[in-house]
Amino acid sequence: MCLALCACSATSTPSTCGNGRLDPGEVCDGPLLREETCLSRGWGTGTLACADTCRDFDTRGCVVPTGGGSGGGGGGGGDAGPGDAGTSPDAGAMDAGGPAAGVPDAGPSMALTVRNGRLEHQDGRAVDVRGAISCCGGAFGWPLFDEAWLDTVAPRGATFLHMRLGPFRTEGNGETDWAAVGGGYVEANGQADLTRFNERFWSRVRELLGKARARGLYVEVDVVDGWGVKHCRWGDLPGYSAWEAAFNAQGLDGCATAASGPVAPGGVHEAWIRKVVAETGAFDNVLYEDGNEVGLVQGYDSEWTRTMAVLIRDEEARRGYPRHLFGTNSGDATAMQLADVDYLEEHQNQPLAASQCFGKPCFVNEYNPNPPLSPAQFHQRFCAARDEGTAFFYWRHGQSEADMLQSLTLMGQGCP
């Protein structure tokens, strides 16, 4: 069983690979690349090659566009070449940005840094954090977002979005709104194949990140959804997580050890984390979060967060990506104080005080009071957080559409 981003099984390479012809089951063969280039695969310049398996393109010789670009990074699905994310043969490639690709120039860098406990642009300007999350389901692309959400929040002054990549399934108790696209892994016969990434999903992720960037919006990417792992452990949402043994083709219980120790080298967790970075790391409007509610996973260990950060940095360096900020939603004091952690997030009904943040930027990005906050209540907490130097995101959590729009409008108007 090959669960890392490699081609380590004899059965993963067609017997015809290397014969100098494009045979069934082959994406490429030696110099035969189906007229694909680094540019067509979303990487800009450099030399594209064929992976040793003939099932994927090897993009290690490609150069990522500077400035973040509107184009995507990384390859897509299928069995991957050594150390590469790979792409499926029918995958649509994103343009890399720039006139040659027919895409307008990306403009100034959106990369962020942390200074004196606050988020800043590279030129020292403070970042106006106005987060907007649609939760949960119903027309806005949850647990990611869609164009309708962009059209709703961008004119109302939002600056931060959030996407949770799972890995979730899209049948039964999974994210059925994504059934037409699929989740991060290829699904067949009710099971996810942990050795095959679904290029349609990752292409859509890149498309959404590019559209968010075009509107000047930052996107927090939830690398491994702790909520999904938590429920997988509890067994109360069977089939939600692709890592649940009964719902993946390998019969692997990837939930059993997720978040409860360091990321194991060469396993399904490392492969997923590297895939997330490979596909999203070319975008300078991306921030990474270890995982929604990861601290609620039974036996959570801060080593999960620390080693995830190490893998992200390694994959960024290997692909020539810029450094992205990395945050934790663990609520764990050890994890929150790690040098690898740039910012903090909590789920609670009240704004955070700066004294709770260990000198780091910190946000509340989820809350679920019952009944939901009124627009006026949300706005009061949004402004109270700003007074503290923290942030309180908009989280729909059951609001009517009218209250949602009013809340977003109030957020866009600012505070007294």
Residue pairs with C-beta under 8 A, 6 or more apart in sequence:
1 9
1 195
1 250
1 252
2 8
2 9
2 12
2 79
2 195
3 194
3 195
3 250
3 252
3 266
3 267
3 268
3 271
4 266
4 267
4 268
4 270
4 271
5 80
5 83
5 84
5 85
5 86
5 271
5 274
5 275
6 80
6 81
6 82
6 83
7 13
7 51
7 52
7 53
7 55
7 56
7 79
7 80
7 81
7 82
12 53
12 55
12 79
12 195
13 52
13 53
13 54
13 55
14 23
14 24
14 25
14 26
14 53
14 54
14 55
16 23
16 25
16 26
16 29
16 54
17 26
17 29
17 52
17 53
17 54
18 29
18 30
18 54
19 29
20 29
20 30
20 32
21 29
21 32
22 28
22 29
22 32
22 34
23 29
25 54
25 55
26 54
26 55
26 89
27 34
27 50
27 51
27 54
27 55
27 56
27 57
27 78
27 87
27 88
27 89
28 34
28 36
28 50
28 51
28 54
28 56
28 57
29 50
29 54
30 50
31 50
32 50
33 48
33 49
33 50
33 57
34 89
36 48
36 57
36 93
37 48
38 44
38 45
38 46
38 47
38 48
38 59
38 61
38 62
38 63
38 96
39 45
39 95
39 96
39 100
39 101
40 93
41 48
41 57
41 59
41 62
41 75
41 87
41 93
42 71
42 72
42 73
42 74
42 93
42 94
42 95
42 96
42 206
42 282
43 59
43 62
43 63
43 64
43 65
43 71
43 73
43 96
44 62
44 63
44 64
44 65
44 69
44 71
44 96
44 97
44 98
45 62
45 63
46 61
46 62
46 63
47 61
47 62
48 57
48 58
48 59
48 61
48 62
49 57
49 58
49 60
49 61
50 56
50 57
50 58
51 57
51 58
51 80
51 81
51 82
51 84
51 86
52 81
52 82
53 79
53 80
53 81
55 78
55 79
55 80
55 81
55 86
56 75
56 78
56 79
56 80
56 81
56 84
56 86
56 87
57 75
57 81
57 84
57 86
57 87
58 81
58 82
58 84
59 74
59 75
59 84
59 85
60 83
60 84
63 320
64 73
64 282
64 319
64 320
64 321
65 71
65 96
65 97
65 98
65 106
65 282
67 97
67 105
67 106
67 107
67 108
67 109
67 284
68 106
68 109
68 110
68 111
68 213
68 282
68 283
68 284
68 285
68 322
69 96
69 97
69 98
69 103
69 106
69 282
69 283
70 95
70 97
70 103
70 104
70 106
70 210
70 213
70 214
71 94
71 95
71 96
71 97
71 101
71 103
71 206
71 210
71 282
72 94
72 203
72 206
72 207
72 209
72 210
72 279
72 282
72 283
73 206
73 278
73 279
73 280
73 281
73 282
73 283
73 319
73 321
74 85
74 202
74 275
74 277
74 278
74 279
74 280
74 281
74 282
74 319
75 84
75 85
75 86
75 87
75 278
76 85
76 86
76 87
76 88
76 91
76 197
76 198
76 199
76 202
76 203
76 279
77 86
77 87
77 88
77 91
77 186
77 196
77 197
77 198
77 199
77 200
77 202
78 86
78 87
78 88
78 89
78 196
78 197
78 199
79 86
79 195
79 196
80 86
80 197
83 318
84 278
85 197
85 274
85 275
85 278
85 279
86 197
87 93
87 199
88 197
88 198
88 199
90 199
91 199
91 200
91 203
92 199
92 203
93 203
94 203
94 206
94 207
94 210
95 101
95 102
95 103
96 103
97 103
97 105
97 106
98 105
99 105
106 213
109 122
109 284
109 322
110 121
110 213
110 216
110 218
110 284
110 285
111 121
111 122
111 284
111 322
111 323
111 324
112 119
112 120
112 121
112 122
112 127
112 218
112 287
112 325
113 119
113 120
113 121
113 122
113 325
114 120
114 325
114 342
114 343
114 360
114 361
115 124
117 354
117 357
117 359
117 360
117 361
117 389
118 126
118 127
118 361
118 389
119 126
119 127
119 129
119 325
119 343
119 361
120 126
120 127
121 127
127 159
127 218
128 159
129 159
129 160
129 361
129 363
129 391
130 157
130 158
130 159
130 160
130 391
130 394
130 411
130 412
131 158
131 159
131 160
131 161
131 162
131 220
131 363
131 365
131 391
131 393
131 394
132 149
132 153
132 156
132 158
132 160
132 161
132 393
132 394
132 408
132 411
133 161
133 162
133 365
133 366
133 393
133 394
133 395
133 396
134 140
134 141
134 142
134 145
134 149
134 396
135 142
135 366
135 395
135 396
135 397
136 142
136 143
136 396
136 397
137 177
138 177
139 146
139 148
140 146
140 148
140 149
140 152
141 148
141 149
141 177
141 208
142 175
142 177
143 163
143 164
143 166
143 168
143 175
143 225
144 163
144 164
144 165
144 205
144 208
145 161
145 162
145 163
145 208
145 212
146 208
147 211
149 161
150 161
150 211
150 212
150 215
150 217
152 405
152 408
153 161
153 217
153 408
154 215
154 216
154 217
155 412
156 405
156 408
156 409
156 411
156 412
157 408
157 411
157 412
157 413
157 414
158 217
158 394
158 408
158 411
158 412
159 216
159 217
159 218
160 217
160 218
160 219
160 220
160 393
161 212
161 217
161 218
161 219
161 220
162 219
162 220
162 222
162 365
162 393
163 205
163 208
163 219
163 220
163 221
163 222
164 222
164 225
164 227
164 292
165 184
165 205
165 221
165 222
165 223
165 225
165 276
166 175
166 183
166 184
166 225
166 228
166 241
166 242
167 183
167 184
167 185
167 192
167 224
167 225
167 228
167 241
167 242
167 243
167 272
168 174
168 175
168 178
168 183
168 184
168 225
168 228
168 240
168 241
168 242
169 175
169 183
169 187
169 192
169 239
169 240
169 241
169 242
169 247
170 176
170 178
170 179
170 181
170 182
170 183
170 187
171 179
171 187
171 190
171 239
172 190
172 238
172 239
172 240
173 237
173 238
173 239
173 240
174 183
174 239
174 240
175 183
175 240
178 201
181 198
181 200
181 201
181 204
182 198
182 200
182 201
183 192
183 198
183 201
183 242
184 197
184 198
184 201
184 202
184 242
184 272
184 275
185 192
185 193
185 194
185 196
185 197
185 198
185 242
185 248
186 192
186 193
186 196
186 197
186 198
187 193
187 198
187 242
188 249
190 239
190 247
191 247
191 248
191 249
192 242
192 247
192 248
192 249
193 248
193 249
193 250
194 242
194 243
194 248
194 249
194 250
194 252
194 254
194 268
194 271
195 249
195 250
197 275
202 275
202 279
205 279
205 280
206 279
206 280
206 283
208 219
209 219
209 280
209 283
209 285
209 286
210 283
212 218
212 219
212 285
213 283
213 284
213 285
217 285
218 285
218 286
218 287
219 283
219 285
219 286
219 287
220 286
220 287
220 288
220 289
220 327
220 365
221 276
221 280
221 286
221 287
221 288
221 289
222 289
222 291
222 292
222 329
223 273
223 276
223 288
223 289
223 290
223 291
223 308
223 312
224 258
224 259
224 269
224 272
224 273
224 290
224 291
224 294
224 308
225 291
225 292
226 259
226 290
226 291
226 292
226 293
226 294
226 295
226 296
226 297
226 300
226 329
226 330
227 291
227 292
227 293
227 296
228 240
228 241
229 241
229 243
229 255
229 258
229 259
229 291
229 294
229 297
230 293
230 296
230 297
230 298
231 237
231 240
231 241
232 240
232 241
232 243
232 244
232 255
233 255
233 256
233 297
233 298
238 244
238 246
238 247
239 246
239 247
241 247
241 254
241 255
242 248
242 254
243 252
243 253
243 254
243 255
243 258
243 268
244 253
244 254
244 255
245 251
245 252
245 253
245 254
248 254
252 268
254 268
254 269
257 264
257 269
258 269
258 297
258 304
259 291
259 294
259 297
259 299
259 300
259 301
259 304
260 297
260 298
260 299
260 300
260 301
260 304
261 301
261 303
261 304
262 301
262 303
262 304
262 306
262 307
263 269
263 270
263 273
263 304
263 307
263 308
263 311
264 270
270 311
273 308
273 311
273 312
273 315
274 311
274 315
276 288
277 288
277 311
277 312
277 315
277 316
277 319
277 321
278 315
278 319
280 286
281 315
281 316
281 319
281 321
281 322
281 324
282 319
282 321
284 322
284 324
286 324
287 324
287 325
287 326
287 327
287 343
288 312
288 324
288 325
288 326
288 327
289 326
289 327
289 328
289 329
289 345
290 304
290 305
290 308
290 309
290 326
290 327
290 328
290 329
290 330
290 335
291 329
291 330
292 329
292 366
293 329
293 347
294 300
294 304
294 305
294 328
294 329
294 330
295 329
295 330
295 331
295 332
295 335
300 330
300 332
302 330
302 332
302 334
302 335
302 338
305 328
305 330
305 332
305 335
305 338
305 340
305 341
306 335
306 338
306 340
309 326
309 338
309 340
309 341
310 340
312 324
312 326
313 323
313 340
315 321
316 322
316 323
316 324
325 342
325 343
326 340
326 341
326 342
326 343
327 341
327 342
327 343
327 344
327 345
328 335
328 336
328 338
328 341
328 344
328 345
329 345
329 346
329 347
329 365
330 336
331 346
331 347
333 358
335 341
336 344
336 358
336 360
337 358
341 360
342 360
342 361
343 360
343 361
343 362
343 363
344 357
344 358
344 360
344 361
344 362
344 363
345 362
345 363
345 364
345 365
346 352
346 356
346 362
346 363
346 364
346 365
347 364
347 365
347 366
347 367
348 364
348 367
349 367
349 368
349 369
350 364
350 381
351 364
351 381
351 382
351 384
351 385
351 388
351 390
351 392
352 362
352 363
352 364
352 385
352 388
352 390
352 392
353 388
353 390
354 362
354 388
354 389
354 390
356 362
357 390
361 390
361 391
362 390
362 391
363 385
363 390
363 391
363 392
363 393
364 385
364 390
364 391
364 392
364 393
365 393
365 395
366 393
366 395
366 397
367 373
367 395
367 397
368 395
368 397
368 398
369 397
370 398
371 398
372 396
372 397
372 398
372 399
372 403
373 381
373 397
373 399
373 407
374 403
375 403
375 406
375 407
375 410
376 410
378 392
378 394
378 407
378 410
378 411
379 407
379 410
379 411
379 415
381 392
382 392
382 394
382 410
382 411
382 415
383 415
383 416
384 392
385 391
385 392
386 392
386 415
387 415
394 407
394 408
394 411
396 404
399 407
